[in-house]
C-alpha cells in the first residue's frame, strides 16, 4: 500500500476471505505514507493484526496473476479478522486507488459474512469520525449508509479497480464528518461473519 503522487503506480493486494485486494494511496507529495504497502515484507512490518477465533492472515504470491506478494485475510466462524494500519494524512487531498477481488461464503439471516476494505477517518486522538467501506456483503448484511458511513457495494468476485480522493469523498458522501477534524485514516482489510 503506497501513498504516491497522482499518477503513481498501483501496488499490491489484499485478500479477506472474503477479500483480495491491492491498495495504493497517492498523495501530492510523492511521500509513501503506508509502511509495507506492497506486502513484500512480513505483515508485522507496518500492519497490525486484529482477530479472534479461527482465522488465517498471511501473505502469498498466488492470489493475483502478478508474481508479487498479496495480503490474505480469511475468517472462519463468528466475529472478524482484520489487518490495519493508521496513516497520518499530510492533507485531505490524497487519492486512494486499489484493486480488489472480494469473496464470501454462503449466508443465512443468522450467519452473514462480509468482506471489505474499510477507510476510517480519524481525528488527532484516533477517534473515528466516519468511514468509507468498499464491501462484498451477503444479502443479510445489516450495514446502513448514513452521514458518517459511505458504502460502496461490490457486485461480483472479479478483480476490479477502485479510486477516490479523500477530500472529495468526505465532501460528497459523508456530510456528518467534519473535514477539518480529520487527521488520519485507518486502512483495514476486514472479514466478518455474524454467526456460525
Residue pairs with C-beta under 8 A, 6 or more apart in sequence:
1 11
1 12
1 23
1 24
1 25
1 34
1 36
1 37
1 38
1 39
1 85
1 98
1 187
2 8
2 11
2 24
2 25
2 26
2 32
2 33
2 34
2 37
2 38
3 25
3 26
3 27
3 31
3 32
3 33
3 34
3 37
3 87
3 94
4 24
4 25
4 26
4 27
4 30
4 32
5 26
5 27
5 28
5 29
5 30
6 26
6 28
6 95
7 26
8 24
8 26
8 30
9 24
10 22
10 24
10 97
10 98
10 99
10 161
11 22
11 23
11 24
11 37
11 38
11 68
12 22
12 23
12 24
12 37
12 38
12 39
12 40
12 68
12 69
12 70
12 71
13 20
13 21
13 22
13 23
13 39
13 63
13 64
13 68
13 70
13 71
13 99
13 100
14 20
14 21
14 22
14 23
14 39
14 70
14 71
14 72
14 73
14 83
14 100
14 117
14 189
15 21
15 60
15 63
15 70
15 71
15 72
15 73
15 74
15 101
15 103
15 189
16 72
16 73
16 74
16 75
16 81
16 82
16 102
16 115
16 116
16 117
16 189
16 190
16 191
17 56
17 73
17 74
17 75
17 76
17 81
17 103
17 104
17 105
17 113
17 115
17 191
18 73
18 74
18 75
18 102
18 103
18 104
18 113
18 114
18 115
18 136
18 191
18 192
19 73
19 100
19 101
19 102
19 103
19 115
19 116
19 117
19 136
19 189
19 190
19 191
20 63
20 64
20 70
20 72
20 100
20 101
20 102
20 103
20 159
21 98
21 99
21 100
21 101
21 102
21 117
21 189
22 64
22 70
22 98
22 99
22 100
23 34
23 37
23 96
23 98
23 117
23 187
23 189
24 37
24 96
24 97
24 98
25 33
25 34
25 37
25 87
25 94
25 95
25 96
25 97
25 187
26 94
26 95
26 96
26 97
27 33
27 90
27 91
27 93
27 94
27 95
28 90
28 91
28 93
28 94
29 90
31 90
33 87
33 88
33 89
33 90
33 94
34 46
34 85
34 87
34 187
35 45
35 46
35 47
35 85
36 43
36 45
36 46
36 47
37 46
38 68
38 69
39 59
39 68
39 69
39 70
39 71
40 68
40 69
42 59
43 49
43 57
43 58
43 59
43 71
43 83
46 85
47 71
47 83
47 84
47 85
48 83
48 84
48 85
49 57
49 81
49 82
49 83
50 80
50 81
50 82
50 83
50 84
51 57
51 75
51 80
51 81
51 82
52 79
52 80
52 81
53 75
53 76
53 77
53 78
53 79
54 75
54 76
54 77
55 73
55 74
55 75
55 76
55 81
55 191
56 72
56 73
56 74
56 81
57 71
57 72
57 73
57 74
57 81
57 83
58 71
58 72
59 69
59 70
59 71
59 72
60 69
60 70
60 72
61 67
61 68
61 69
61 70
63 70
63 72
63 101
64 70
64 101
64 159
71 83
71 189
73 81
73 82
73 83
73 189
73 190
73 191
74 81
74 191
75 81
75 113
75 191
75 192
75 193
76 193
77 193
77 196
78 193
78 194
78 195
78 196
79 192
79 193
80 190
80 191
80 192
80 193
81 190
81 191
82 188
82 189
82 190
82 191
83 188
83 189
84 186
84 187
84 188
84 189
85 186
85 187
86 122
86 126
86 184
86 185
86 186
86 187
87 184
87 185
87 186
87 187
88 183
88 184
89 166
89 182
89 183
89 184
89 185
91 167
92 166
92 167
92 170
92 179
92 182
93 165
93 166
93 167
94 165
94 166
94 167
95 163
95 164
95 165
95 166
96 119
96 162
96 163
96 164
96 165
96 166
97 161
97 162
97 163
98 117
98 161
98 162
98 163
99 159
99 160
99 161
99 162
100 117
100 134
100 154
100 159
100 160
100 162
101 157
101 158
101 159
101 160
102 115
102 116
102 135
102 136
102 154
102 157
103 115
103 136
103 157
104 113
104 114
104 115
104 136
104 137
104 138
105 113
105 193
106 138
107 113
107 138
107 139
107 140
108 140
108 195
109 140
110 194
110 195
111 193
111 194
111 195
111 196
112 137
112 138
112 139
112 140
112 141
112 142
112 193
112 194
112 195
113 138
113 191
113 192
113 193
113 194
114 135
114 136
114 137
114 138
114 141
114 143
114 190
114 191
114 192
115 135
115 136
115 190
115 191
115 192
116 133
116 134
116 135
116 136
116 188
116 190
116 191
116 192
117 133
117 134
117 135
117 162
117 187
117 188
117 189
117 190
118 131
118 132
118 133
118 134
118 135
118 186
118 187
118 188
118 190
119 131
119 132
119 133
119 166
119 185
119 186
119 187
119 188
120 128
120 130
120 131
120 185
120 186
120 188
121 128
121 129
121 130
121 131
121 132
121 166
121 170
121 174
121 177
121 182
121 184
121 185
122 128
122 129
122 182
122 183
122 184
122 185
122 186
123 129
123 181
123 182
123 183
123 184
124 181
124 183
124 184
126 184
126 186
128 186
129 148
129 177
129 178
129 181
129 182
130 147
130 148
130 149
130 150
130 170
130 174
130 176
130 177
131 148
131 149
131 150
132 149
132 150
132 152
132 164
132 169
132 173
132 174
133 143
133 149
133 150
133 151
133 152
134 152
134 154
134 162
135 141
135 143
135 151
135 152
135 153
135 154
136 153
136 154
136 157
137 143
137 153
140 194
143 149
143 151
144 151
145 151
146 176
147 174
147 175
147 176
147 177
148 174
148 176
148 177
149 174
150 169
150 173
150 174
152 162
154 160
166 182
166 185
167 179
170 177
170 179
170 182
171 179
